[in-house]
Amino acid sequence: MGMRIRPISLTVFTTIFIAIFLILLFSLGRITYLQVEKLNSSFENANQQQADEEIDAAIEESMQIISKKTEQMASWEEITQQLIDPTYYTYWYRHRAKDNRFISEHILDLALYDENGDVLSHINTSLLPEHIKPILNGHYIRISEYEPFVTVINAIKDKNSQKILGYIATLNRLIPIVVTRHFSRVDRKTLSIEIDQTDRISSEVLKNHLYYKLTSAPYTEAVQAEMTDFLFRLASISAILTLLIFPLAAWLVSRPIMEITQHINQLKCHPYDPVVTKNQDHLLITELDNIRESLNSYHNQLNQVNTSLDQKTQELQNLAQIDSLTGVMNRSAFDDFWQEVCHLFENSNSQTCLIIFDINHFKALNDTYGHQAGDAVLIAISSLINNILRSRQQLFRLGGDEFATILIGCNHRKAMQLAKQCQIAISNYPFEKHGIMEPVRMSVGVAHTAPDDDSSLDSLQWQADVAVHFAKRPGHSNIVSFSAELAKHAQGLYSNRTHSVVFEAISNGNGLVLHYQPIVDLGNNKPVYYEVLMRILHDGQLIMPSHIFPLVEARRLEHDLDRQIIRKIMADLKDHKIPQGSGVSINLSAPSIIDSELPNWLEDFVPFMSDYKLLIEVTETALITQLETARNNLNKLRSMGFRIALDDFGSGYSSLRYLGAMPVDVVKFDITLTQMADSEDANPILNHLAQMITESGYILVAEGIESESTVAQLKQLGFHYGQGYFFGKPSASLDQITDNNSPANFSA
């Protein structure tokens, strides 16, 4: 039994409720405050970004002004004359060059240079260098005493020949021009340089050394003020609500509830005393007062109830139709209810659905974990399904691991939804608490009648059986709804003729025929192994596996069929029907692979291993449940001398997972992968997959080869061996498919 939760008093509950309310209120305020801070940060980031953009634009505009002014000066006629005849350069520099009528106030100095970059004449007061590097146009920035100076160099060309006569260089103050630009986010008064000295930097580097403050943002400040005011109002309203609502609620609710509690305790202490209601005061809340009156009325009626003999008899009859383990209705109750449904709705158009639930691999679970764990699974699953069913819908245990429910007036869509809900509930249930460490899965078959369906209700059970059978088969959904297509495929499964013939073949081997298909070396096309394929011969006709295996799986006869096939293979080996030096590939079913007695079954093959190579093929389906048991069995078989092949690789659930987890020597690519060899788009995928598996040390076999072009492609991809109609169809006579030469060796 689970631990019982101790009840708490109303006072404690109210206190906890108030505390939770205040915590939530505080959390709301905290979240709002953080959002305000985040909003402020966003505003600041936006303002900073806008300020950075303004600085960038101001510097760019300033540099353009300086460059344009220098370019204008380079076009002066007298500057060209100085370059042609620099005799009076010193006089021109001192009396004309710095005339404010020609230059701007931000230009501190200028100088003229010849075509080699040498100054025309040395002047002691000049702030510019005596030599510059000849360039057409350019500038550089240096910082001195926390102020940036821009040196602009402009080439001077002859107007006619466009030959470079020399250069003009100007030294300019940058900040006075920058502060005249338009700013909305930058406080121009705070614009300054953070370093005192550096030489030859670009304008981009200069921006990194600029310092400035942002101007105030009225909109941002207004929003911040509004948000702060909102927080204050929220806190005030919350405080008022706390002080008013909770005392009022305590007066209107807590006090009447405590009175009702006292009244119930009084009824418990005096269960046989009638309650007098005339002198009782009314409670403040009408609903609570009605509850007290209802309790009084119920108490008085309960004192007058006497259980009759008919009621006892009915209870005993109900118990006889309840499953003792799960508590749901049993098979007897299902049969009675089904007959009643068929009788009532025989001529009705009401929609009826039958759902059958079947636990996958339940016998294996029982054998592995014990009947106690199996019973726990049945109880849990019945409880999960019952919780999903509505009040008037009954769950029946038909026997073993099979449950069913009948839905009256339920359409197909709702029935499928209910089935999916049950699947989800079961898949989410923690079965590991019962000691079961693997997933428990359920197969569900759904059959229904439509309003315009003339078929009898009696066929629903057959249809549901067909649906649940296909739900348990690989490649199908775990939930299958019956359809006419399923009925066509199930003809062999539910045919009386097929029943008797298959049971006869499994019981004593009558009609069981082994066919062999060669697995050949792609290098020389010689048979290496022969895969054993089973058929049943009856009245001169072969019953194919597509009709045999559904019946075997439905009746769980896999063990018996495998044992009978093993006996047949043993007889063929003793009669030397299989060429010595070759091999035999044997398919085993999932139940046989996880059977602990499997190594004992195959001990009789050991004496033949000196003349034959024996391969056990196992599909991914066999590895889905009880992975550890399958691994142990396969390791034992390998130690006995068998090789292990993973069959139908690429067609199952998680091929690479099982390849890495299981002791496997050979990997047989499914026909769907083999067909990718002829596709240019899919070929690289197959190439990398084959290369990875080959480099891991496995032998590759391709199934379903039907053309020579496919063989050529597979050889290039690194496949060792192949199988398919191109090399030979399955045949009961090896003489039809065996090459005259000796078989090739099939070894890693």
C-alpha positions in Angstrom: 0.0 0.0 0.0 1.2 3.5 -0.8 1.9 6.0 2.0 -1.3 7.8 3.1 -1.1 11.6 2.9 -1.9 13.2 6.2 -4.7 15.8 5.9 -4.1 19.4 7.0 -6.4 21.8 8.8 -8.3 24.6 7.0 -6.2 27.2 8.9 -2.9 25.7 7.7 -4.3 25.4 4.2 -5.4 29.0 4.2 -2.0 30.1 5.4 -0.3 28.1 2.6 -2.7 29.5 0.1 -1.9 33.1 1.2 1.8 32.4 1.1 1.6 31.0 -2.4 -0.5 34.0 -3.5 2.1 36.4 -2.1 4.9 34.4 -3.7 3.2 34.5 -7.1 2.5 38.2 -6.6 6.1 38.9 -5.8 7.2 36.8 -8.7 4.9 38.8 -11.0 6.4 42.0 -9.7 9.9 40.7 -10.0 9.2 39.6 -13.6 7.7 43.0 -14.4 10.7 44.8 -12.9 13.1 42.6 -14.9 11.1 43.4 -18.0 11.4 47.1 -17.3 15.1 46.8 -16.8 15.3 44.9 -20.0 13.3 47.6 -21.8 15.6 50.3 -20.3 18.6 48.3 -21.5 17.1 48.1 -25.0 16.5 51.9 -25.0 20.1 52.5 -24.0 21.5 50.1 -26.6 19.3 51.7 -29.2 20.5 55.2 -28.2 24.1 54.1 -28.1 23.8 52.6 -31.5 22.3 55.8 -32.9 25.0 57.8 -31.3 27.7 55.6 -32.8 26.1 56.1 -36.2 26.0 59.8 -35.7 29.7 59.8 -34.8 30.5 57.7 -37.8 28.6 60.1 -40.1 30.2 63.2 -38.5 33.7 61.9 -39.0 32.9 60.9 -42.5 31.5 64.3 -43.4 34.4 66.1 -41.7 36.9 64.0 -43.6 35.1 64.8 -46.9 35.1 68.6 -46.0 38.9 68.5 -45.3 39.6 66.4 -48.5 37.4 68.7 -50.6 39.1 71.8 -49.3 42.6 70.4 -50.0 41.4 69.4 -53.5 40.2 72.9 -54.1 43.6 74.3 -53.0 45.3 71.9 -55.4 43.5 73.5 -58.3 44.9 77.0 -57.5 46.9 78.4 -60.4 49.5 79.9 -58.1 50.2 76.5 -56.5 50.9 75.1 -60.0 53.2 78.0 -60.6 55.1 77.3 -57.4 55.7 73.7 -58.5 56.9 74.8 -61.9 59.2 77.5 -60.5 59.8 77.1 -56.7 62.2 80.0 -56.5 59.8 82.1 -54.4 58.3 79.2 -52.5 59.4 80.5 -49.1 58.0 83.9 -49.7 54.8 82.4 -51.1 54.5 80.1 -48.1 54.9 83.0 -45.5 52.8 85.6 -47.2 50.3 83.8 -49.4 49.8 80.2 -48.3 48.2 81.1 -45.0 46.1 83.9 -46.2 42.6 83.3 -44.6 41.0 84.3 -47.8 42.2 81.1 -49.4 42.3 78.5 -46.6 39.8 77.4 -43.8 40.3 78.1 -40.2 40.7 74.4 -39.4 43.8 74.2 -41.7 46.9 74.6 -39.5 49.5 74.3 -42.1 50.2 73.3 -45.7 53.2 72.4 -47.8 54.1 71.7 -51.5 56.2 68.7 -52.6 57.8 67.8 -55.9 57.0 64.6 -57.8 59.4 62.7 -55.6 57.7 63.7 -52.4 60.4 66.3 -51.3 59.3 69.6 -49.9 60.0 72.5 -52.3 62.0 74.4 -49.6 62.8 73.8 -45.9 60.8 76.1 -43.6 61.5 76.0 -39.9 58.0 76.8 -38.8 56.3 74.2 -41.0 54.4 71.5 -39.1 54.4 69.1 -42.0 57.3 66.6 -42.8 60.0 67.5 -45.4 59.3 64.3 -47.3 56.1 62.4 -48.0 55.4 59.1 -49.8 54.2 60.0 -53.3 50.5 58.9 -53.6 47.7 60.2 -55.7 45.3 61.0 -52.9 45.2 60.0 -49.3 45.2 61.0 -45.7 46.3 59.8 -42.3 45.5 60.8 -38.8 47.8 61.4 -35.8 46.9 62.3 -32.3 49.0 64.8 -30.3 48.1 66.1 -26.9 44.6 64.5 -26.9 43.7 66.2 -30.3 43.4 64.5 -33.7 45.2 66.1 -36.7 44.4 65.0 -40.2 47.1 65.2 -42.9 45.6 65.2 -46.4 47.9 64.6 -49.5 46.6 65.5 -52.9 48.4 65.2 -56.2 48.7 68.2 -58.5 48.6 67.5 -62.2 49.3 69.4 -65.3 45.9 70.4 -66.9 47.0 69.5 -70.4 49.2 66.5 -70.1 47.8 65.2 -66.7 51.3 64.6 -65.6 51.9 64.8 -61.9 53.8 68.0 -61.1 53.9 67.4 -57.3 51.8 67.2 -54.2 50.1 69.4 -51.7 49.7 68.4 -48.1 47.5 70.1 -45.5 47.4 69.6 -41.8 43.9 70.0 -40.4 42.2 70.0 -37.0 39.4 67.4 -36.9 37.4 68.1 -33.8 36.3 71.7 -34.6 34.7 70.4 -37.8 33.1 67.3 -36.1 31.4 69.4 -33.4 29.6 71.4 -36.1 27.8 68.4 -37.5 24.2 67.5 -36.5 23.8 65.4 -33.4 20.7 64.2 -31.6 22.1 61.6 -29.3 25.7 62.8 -28.8 26.5 65.6 -26.4 29.0 67.5 -28.5 30.5 69.3 -25.5 31.8 66.0 -24.1 33.5 64.9 -27.3 37.2 64.2 -26.7 40.1 61.8 -27.3 41.1 59.2 -24.7 44.8 59.0 -25.7 47.5 61.7 -25.8 49.8 60.5 -28.6 49.8 58.2 -31.6 50.8 58.4 -35.2 49.3 57.4 -38.5 46.0 55.8 -37.7 42.9 55.5 -39.8 39.5 57.1 -39.2 38.2 53.7 -38.1 40.8 53.4 -35.4 40.2 57.0 -34.4 36.5 56.1 -33.6 37.7 53.6 -31.0 39.5 56.4 -29.1 36.7 58.9 -29.1 34.8 59.5 -25.8 31.5 61.2 -25.5 28.3 61.2 -23.5 24.7 60.6 -24.6 22.1 63.3 -24.5 19.0 62.7 -22.5 16.1 60.9 -24.1 12.8 62.3 -23.0 10.8 59.4 -24.4 12.9 56.8 -22.6 12.7 58.7 -19.3 8.9 59.1 -19.7 8.5 55.3 -20.3 10.7 54.5 -17.3 8.7 56.8 -15.1 5.4 55.2 -16.3 6.7 51.7 -15.7 8.0 52.7 -12.2 4.6 54.2 -11.4 2.9 51.0 -12.7 5.0 48.8 -10.4 4.1 51.1 -7.5 0.4 50.9 -8.3 0.6 47.1 -8.7 2.2 46.7 -5.3 -0.4 49.0 -3.8 -3.4 47.2 -5.3 -1.9 43.8 -4.3 -1.5 44.9 -0.7 -5.1 46.2 -0.6 -6.4 43.0 -2.1 -4.4 41.0 0.4 -5.7 43.0 3.3 -9.4 42.9 2.2 -10.1 39.7 0.3 -8.4 37.2 2.6 -10.2 38.3 5.8 -13.5 38.4 3.9 -12.9 34.9 2.4 -12.0 33.6 5.9 -15.3 35.0 7.3 -17.5 33.8 4.4 -15.9 30.4 3.7 -13.6 29.2 6.4 -16.0 29.7 9.2 -19.0 27.9 7.5 -16.6 25.0 6.4 -15.4 24.6 10.0 -19.1 24.4 11.1 -19.8 21.7 8.5 -16.7 19.8 9.7 -17.9 19.9 13.2 -21.3 18.7 12.1 -19.8 15.8 10.2 -17.8 14.8 13.2 -21.0 14.8 15.2 -22.7 12.5 12.7 -19.7 10.1 12.9 -20.0 10.0 16.7 -23.7 9.3 16.5 -24.3 7.4 13.3 -27.6 5.9 14.4 -29.2 9.0 15.8 -31.6 10.9 13.5 -30.7 14.5 12.7 -33.2 17.2 13.7 -32.8 20.2 11.4 -35.6 22.6 12.7 -33.4 24.5 15.1 -30.3 24.7 13.0 -29.0 28.2 12.0 -28.5 28.8 8.3 -25.0 29.2 7.1 -23.9 32.4 5.3 -23.3 30.7 1.9 -26.3 29.0 0.3 -24.3 26.2 -1.3 -22.6 25.3 2.0 -26.0 25.3 3.7 -27.3 23.0 1.0 -24.4 20.6 1.6 -25.2 20.4 5.3 -28.9 19.7 4.5 -27.9 17.0 2.0 -25.7 15.4 4.6 -28.5 15.4 7.0 -30.9 13.9 4.5 -28.4 11.2 3.4 -27.7 10.3 7.0 -31.4 9.9 7.8 -31.9 7.7 4.7 -28.9 5.6 5.4 -30.3 4.7 8.8 -33.5 3.4 7.1 -31.7 1.2 4.5 -31.9 -2.6 4.9 -30.0 -4.8 2.5 -32.5 -7.4 0.9 -31.8 -11.0 -0.1 -32.3 -10.2 -3.8 -29.6 -7.6 -3.6 -27.2 -10.1 -2.1 -28.0 -12.6 -4.8 -27.4 -10.0 -7.5 -24.0 -9.1 -6.0 -23.0 -12.8 -6.0 -24.0 -13.2 -9.6 -21.9 -10.1 -10.5 -18.9 -11.5 -8.7 -19.2 -14.7 -10.8 -18.6 -12.5 -14.0 -15.6 -10.6 -12.7 -12.0 -11.6 -13.4 -10.4 -12.3 -10.0 -6.9 -11.0 -11.0 -7.7 -7.7 -12.8 -11.1 -6.9 -11.4 -12.6 -6.4 -14.9 -15.4 -8.5 -16.5 -14.4 -12.0 -17.6 -14.9 -14.1 -20.7 -18.3 -15.4 -19.5 -19.5 -11.8 -19.0 -18.2 -10.9 -22.5 -20.2 -13.8 -24.1 -23.4 -12.8 -22.3 -23.0 -9.2 -23.1 -22.1 -9.9 -26.8 -25.2 -12.1 -27.2 -27.3 -9.3 -25.7 -25.7 -6.7 -28.0 -26.3 -8.9 -31.1 -30.0 -9.4 -30.0 -30.7 -5.8 -29.3 -29.0 -4.3 -32.4 -29.6 -7.1 -34.9 -31.9 -4.9 -37.0 -30.5 -1.5 -35.9 -28.3 0.9 -37.8 -26.5 1.9 -34.6 -22.7 1.9 -35.0 -20.9 -0.7 -33.0 -17.1 -1.1 -32.5 -15.2 -4.1 -31.1 -11.6 -3.4 -29.9 -9.3 -6.3 -28.9 -6.1 -5.6 -27.0 -3.3 -8.2 -27.1 0.0 -7.9 -25.1 3.1 -8.5 -27.3 5.5 -11.3 -26.3 3.6 -11.8 -23.0 4.6 -15.5 -22.7 8.3 -14.4 -23.0 7.7 -11.8 -20.3 6.1 -14.4 -18.0 8.9 -16.9 -18.6 11.7 -14.3 -18.1 10.4 -12.4 -15.1 8.0 -14.8 -13.5 4.2 -15.1 -13.1 4.1 -12.5 -10.4 5.5 -9.8 -12.7 3.2 -11.1 -15.5 0.2 -10.7 -13.2 1.4 -7.1 -12.3 1.5 -6.3 -16.1 -2.1 -7.6 -16.6 -3.4 -5.6 -13.6 -1.6 -2.4 -14.7 -2.8 -2.6 -18.3 -6.4 -3.4 -17.4 -6.4 -0.5 -15.0 -4.9 1.9 -17.6 -7.5 0.9 -20.2 -10.3 1.1 -17.7 -9.4 4.6 -16.7 -9.7 5.7 -20.4 -13.0 4.0 -21.0 -16.1 5.9 -20.2 -18.4 5.0 -17.3 -20.8 2.9 -19.4 -18.0 1.1 -21.4 -16.9 -2.2 -20.0 -13.5 -3.9 -20.3 -13.4 -7.7 -20.6 -10.5 -10.1 -20.1 -11.0 -12.8 -22.7 -8.3 -14.9 -21.3 -4.5 -14.9 -20.9 -3.1 -11.6 -22.2 -6.2 -10.6 -24.3 -8.7 -7.9 -23.4 -11.7 -6.5 -25.3 -14.3 -3.7 -25.1 -17.5 -3.2 -27.0 -18.5 0.4 -27.9 -22.1 1.1 -28.7 -23.0 4.1 -30.8 -19.3 4.9 -31.4 -17.9 5.7 -34.8 -14.7 4.5 -36.3 -12.7 7.7 -35.7 -13.5 7.8 -31.9 -12.7 4.1 -31.6 -9.3 4.7 -33.1 -8.7 7.7 -30.9 -9.5 5.6 -27.8 -7.1 2.8 -29.0 -4.4 5.4 -29.5 -5.0 6.8 -26.0 -4.6 3.3 -24.5 -1.4 2.8 -26.5 0.1 6.1 -25.2 -1.0 5.3 -21.6 0.7 1.9 -21.7 3.9 3.1 -23.4 4.2 5.8 -20.7 3.6 3.5 -17.8 6.7 2.7 -15.7 6.7 -1.1 -15.8 10.3 -1.1 -14.4 8.8 -0.7 -10.9 7.5 -4.3 -11.4 11.0 -5.4 -12.3 10.5 -5.4 -16.1 13.4 -3.7 -17.8 12.1 -3.7 -21.4 9.2 -1.9 -23.1 5.8 -3.6 -22.8 3.8 -3.1 -26.1 0.2 -3.7 -27.0 -1.3 -4.8 -30.3 -4.8 -3.5 -31.0 -7.3 -4.7 -33.5 -10.4 -2.5 -34.3 -13.5 -3.7 -36.1 -16.6 -1.6 -36.6 -20.0 -1.5 -38.3 -21.0 1.5 -40.3 -24.6 2.9 -40.4 -25.0 1.6 -44.0 -23.2 -1.7 -43.4 -25.4 -4.8 -43.9 -22.9 -7.2 -42.4 -23.8 -9.1 -39.3 -22.5 -8.2 -35.9 -21.3 -11.8 -35.6 -18.5 -11.1 -38.0 -17.0 -8.3 -35.8 -15.2 -10.8 -33.6 -13.5 -12.5 -36.7 -12.7 -9.0 -38.1 -11.1 -7.9 -34.8 -9.1 -11.1 -34.7 -7.8 -10.5 -38.2 -6.9 -6.9 -37.3 -5.1 -7.7 -34.1 -3.1 -10.5 -35.9 -1.8 -8.0 -38.5 -1.1 -5.5 -35.7 1.3 -8.0 -34.2 3.2 -8.5 -37.5 6.3 -6.5 -38.3 5.8 -3.7 -40.8 2.3 -2.9 -39.5 1.1 -0.3 -37.0 0.5 -1.5 -33.5 -3.1 -0.4 -34.1 -4.8 -1.9 -37.1 -8.4 -1.3 -38.2 -10.1 -4.1 -40.2 -10.5 -3.6 -43.9 -11.5 -5.6 -47.0 -7.8 -5.6 -48.0 -6.9 -7.3 -44.7 -9.6 -9.9 -45.3 -8.0 -10.7 -48.7 -4.6 -11.3 -47.1 -6.1 -13.2 -44.2 -7.8 -15.8 -46.4 -4.9 -18.3 -45.9 -4.8 -17.6 -42.2 -8.4 -18.4 -41.5 -8.9 -21.1 -44.1 -9.8 -24.5 -42.6 -7.9 -26.2 -45.4 -4.7 -24.2 -44.6 -5.3 -24.8 -40.8 -5.3 -28.6 -41.1 -2.4 -28.8 -43.6 -0.1 -26.5 -41.6 -0.9 -28.2 -38.3 -0.2 -31.6 -40.0 3.1 -30.4 -41.4 4.2 -28.9 -38.0 3.1 -32.0 -36.0 4.7 -34.8 -38.0 6.4 -33.2 -41.0 3.9 -34.4 -43.6 4.1 -32.2 -46.7 6.9 -30.0 -45.3 9.4 -29.4 -48.2 12.7 -27.6 -48.0 13.8 -25.4 -50.9 17.4 -24.2 -51.3 18.5 -20.9 -52.9 22.3 -20.3 -53.6 24.4 -17.6 -52.1 27.2 -17.1 -54.5 30.7 -15.5 -54.5 30.3 -12.3 -56.7 33.9 -12.8 -57.8 33.3 -16.2 -59.6 29.5 -16.7 -59.4 30.0 -20.0 -57.6 27.7 -21.1 -54.8 29.0 -20.6 -51.3 26.0 -21.3 -49.1 22.4 -22.5 -49.7 19.7 -20.7 -47.7 16.9 -23.1 -46.5 13.4 -21.9 -47.4 10.3 -23.7 -46.2 7.2 -24.7 -48.3 4.3 -27.1 -47.6 3.1 -29.4 -50.4 -0.6 -30.4 -50.5 -2.5 -32.0 -53.3 0.3 -31.2 -55.8 0.3 -27.5 -54.9 2.7 -25.5 -52.8 1.4 -23.4 -49.9 3.8 -20.4 -49.7 5.2 -18.8 -46.5 2.8 -15.8 -46.9 0.0 -18.1 -46.0 1.9 -20.3 -43.5 3.7 -17.8 -41.2 0.6 -15.6 -40.4 -1.1 -18.8 -39.0 2.1 -19.9 -37.2 2.5 -16.5 -35.6 -1.2 -16.2 -34.7 -1.2 -19.7 -33.0 2.4 -19.2 -31.6 3.8 -22.3 -33.3 7.2 -20.9 -34.2 9.1 -23.2 -31.9 7.4 -26.3 -33.3 7.9 -25.2 -36.9 11.6 -24.4 -36.3 12.2 -27.9 -34.7 10.5 -29.6 -37.6 12.7 -27.7 -40.2 15.8 -28.5 -38.2 15.0 -32.2 -38.4 14.5 -31.9 -42.2 17.8 -30.2 -42.7 19.5 -32.8 -40.5 18.0 -35.5 -42.7 19.3 -33.8 -45.9 22.8 -33.5 -44.5 22.8 -37.2 -43.6 21.6 -38.1 -47.1 24.4 -35.9 -48.6 21.8 -33.8 -50.6 23.9 -30.7 -49.9 27.4 -30.6 -51.6 30.2 -31.1 -49.1 32.4 -28.1 -48.6 29.5 -25.7 -49.0 27.3 -24.3 -46.3 23.7 -24.2 -45.1 22.0 -21.0 -44.0 19.2 -21.6 -41.5 16.5 -19.0 -40.6 15.3 -19.1 -37.0 12.2 -17.3 -35.6 12.3 -14.7 -32.8 10.9 -17.0 -30.1 13.5 -19.7 -30.9 16.4 -17.2 -30.8 15.5 -16.2 -27.2 14.8 -19.8 -26.1 17.3 -20.9 -23.5 17.2 -24.5 -25.0 18.3 -23.3 -28.5 22.0 -24.5 -28.1 20.7 -28.0 -27.2 18.5 -28.1 -30.3 21.4 -27.5 -32.6 24.0 -29.9 -30.9 23.4 -32.5 -33.6 24.8 -30.2 -36.2 28.3 -30.2 -34.6 29.5 -33.4 -36.2 28.7 -32.0 -39.7 30.9 -28.8 -39.2 34.0 -30.6 -40.5 32.3 -30.9 -44.0 29.9 -27.9 -44.0 29.7 -24.3 -42.8 26.6 -23.6 -40.9 25.1 -20.1 -40.7 22.2 -19.0 -38.5 20.2 -16.1 -39.9 18.3 -13.9 -37.4 16.2 -10.9 -38.3 16.0 -7.6 -36.5 12.5 -8.5 -35.2 14.0 -11.3 -33.2 16.3 -8.9 -31.4 13.7 -6.3 -30.4 12.7 -8.0 -27.1 15.0 -9.7 -24.6 18.2 -8.5 -26.3 20.4 -9.9 -23.6 19.0 -13.4 -23.9 19.4 -13.3 -27.7 23.0 -12.2 -27.3 23.8 -15.0 -24.9 22.3 -17.6 -27.1 24.1 -16.4 -30.2 27.4 -16.3 -28.4 26.9 -19.9 -27.4 26.2 -20.8 -31.0 29.3 -19.1 -32.2 31.4 -21.0 -29.6 29.9 -24.2 -31.1 31.1 -23.3 -34.6 28.1 -21.6 -36.1 28.3 -18.3 -37.9 25.6 -15.6 -37.3 24.0 -13.5 -40.0 21.9 -10.4 -39.5 19.1 -10.9 -42.1 17.1 -8.2 -43.9 19.5 -5.5 -42.7 18.0 -2.0 -43.3 14.3 -3.0 -43.2 13.7 -3.0 -39.5 13.7 -0.6 -36.5 17.4 0.2 -35.7 19.7 -1.9 -37.8 22.9 -0.3 -36.7 22.0 -0.6 -33.1 21.6 -4.4 -33.4 24.6 -4.7 -35.6 26.7 -3.1 -32.9 25.1 -4.9 -30.0 24.9 -8.5 -31.3 27.6 -11.1 -32.2 27.2 -11.0 -36.0 29.6 -12.3 -38.7 27.6 -11.7 -41.8 25.3 -8.8 -42.8 22.6 -9.5 -45.4 21.3 -6.3 -47.0 17.6 -6.3 -47.5 16.3 -6.2 -51.1 15.2 -2.6 -50.6 18.8 -1.6 -50.0 20.1 -3.8 -52.9 17.7 -2.0 -55.3 19.4 1.3 -54.4 22.6 0.1 -56.3 21.0 1.1 -59.6 20.0 4.5 -58.4 22.5 7.3 -58.9 21.1 9.4 -56.1 21.0 6.6 -53.5 24.3 4.9 -54.7 26.5 7.1 -52.5 24.5 6.3 -49.4 24.8 2.6 -50.1 28.5 2.9 -50.9 29.3 4.6 -47.5 27.1 2.2 -45.6 28.8 -0.8 -47.3 32.2 0.6 -46.7 31.5 1.3 -43.0 30.3 -2.3 -42.4 33.1 -3.9 -44.4 35.7 -1.9 -42.6 34.1 -3.1 -39.3 35.0 -6.7 -40.3 31.7 -8.0 -41.5 31.0 -10.0 -44.6 28.4 -8.4 -46.9 25.7 -10.3 -48.7 23.2 -8.6 -51.1 19.7 -10.1 -51.4 17.3 -9.8 -54.3 19.8 -9.5 -57.2 17.9 -9.7 -60.5 20.2 -8.3 -63.1 23.9 -8.4 -64.2 24.1 -4.5 -64.0 23.2 -4.8 -60.3 26.0 -7.4 -59.8 28.5 -5.0 -61.4 27.4 -2.2 -59.2 27.6 -4.3 -56.0 31.1 -5.5 -56.8 32.3 -1.9 -57.1 30.6 -1.1 -53.7 32.6 -3.9 -52.0 29.9 -6.6 -51.6 31.4 -10.1 -51.2 28.4 -12.3 -52.0 25.0 -12.1 -53.6 21.6 -13.9 -53.6 18.6 -13.6 -55.9 16.8 -14.9 -59.0 19.7 -13.8 -61.2 21.8 -16.7 -59.7 18.9 -19.1 -59.1 15.4 -19.5 -57.7 14.7 -21.6 -54.7 14.4 -25.2 -55.6 14.0 -28.6 -53.9 16.6 -30.1 -56.2 20.2 -28.8 -55.7 21.2 -30.3 -59.1 19.4 -27.5 -60.8 21.3 -24.7 -59.1 24.7 -26.2 -58.2 27.7 -25.4 -60.3 29.9 -28.2 -61.4 33.0 -26.6 -59.8 33.7 -26.7 -56.1 32.0 -24.1 -54.0 34.0 -21.1 -52.9 35.1 -20.6 -49.3 32.7 -18.3 -47.3 35.1 -16.9 -44.7 36.0 -13.5 -43.3 
